[in-house]
Amino acid sequence: MVGMQTAFEILGGKGRLASALGITVRSLNYKLNAERGVSNLDLTLAASTLETRGKKMIDHARKLRDEIEPQAKCMGTAE
């Protein structure tokens, strides 16, 4: 399933997605190859894991931007 493949790519590997689903990488491969079905629970868990990772990324990006402002103000170049 392409959606699950994209999920493991975003998460950084099959191991991370398999862990989120509570299965082995081998079982995940069966799902990706359509040898086993992908359940609604699988999709829900993958989506939740992506949302958590996305939130962490947004929070970190915000922290980085917060560091830019004080420096820019000191230099008189605040945007």
N, C-alpha and C positions, 0 to 999 in steps of 0.2 A: 504494500500500500504506500503510495507516494507521500501521503500526509505524514505517516509514521517515519518514513525515511527522512523527510525534511525535519521532523522533530528531533531525531537523533543527531542530525547534522548540526542543528542549532545548539543542542545541549552539549555537544562536544564528543559524541561517540555513542555507540550502541550500548556500552556498559552502563552509562548514565541513564539512558531511557529504560533499559531492562530493570535497573535498580528501582526506578520510579514506579514501574509496573509490578514490581515484586516477582520478577521472573528471571530466568537465566538468559544470557545472550543467545544461546542456542534456541531457546523457545521464541525469543524475539525474531530470530532469523526465519523460523517457520512462519511466523505471522507476516513478516515482510515479503516472503516468497509465496504468500497465499496458500501455504500448506495447512495453516490453521487460521481460524477466523479472528478478526479484530473485533472485540466487544465494545459496547458503549462504555463500559467501565475503563477499558484500555484507553479509549479516546479521551475520556474525562480526566484520567490520571495524567496522560501526556499533556493535555491542555493546561491543567493546573500547574504542572511542573514548568511548562514554558512561561506561564504567567508569573510564577515566582521568580524565575530567572530574569524575565523582563523587568520586573519591579526592582530587582537588585541592580540591574544595569542602569535603569533610570535614576535610582537613588544615588548611585556612584557618579553618574554624569552630572547630577545636580551638585554633588560635593565638589567635583572638579571645577564647575562653573563658579561656585562660591569662592573658590580660591583665586580665581581670575580677578574678580571685582576689587578686593582690597589692594592688590598690586596695581591695577589700572588706576585706581583713585590716587594712590601715592604718586604715580607718575603723571597724573593729570591727563590721562588718556581714557577715562571711563567712557564706555559706549552708551 
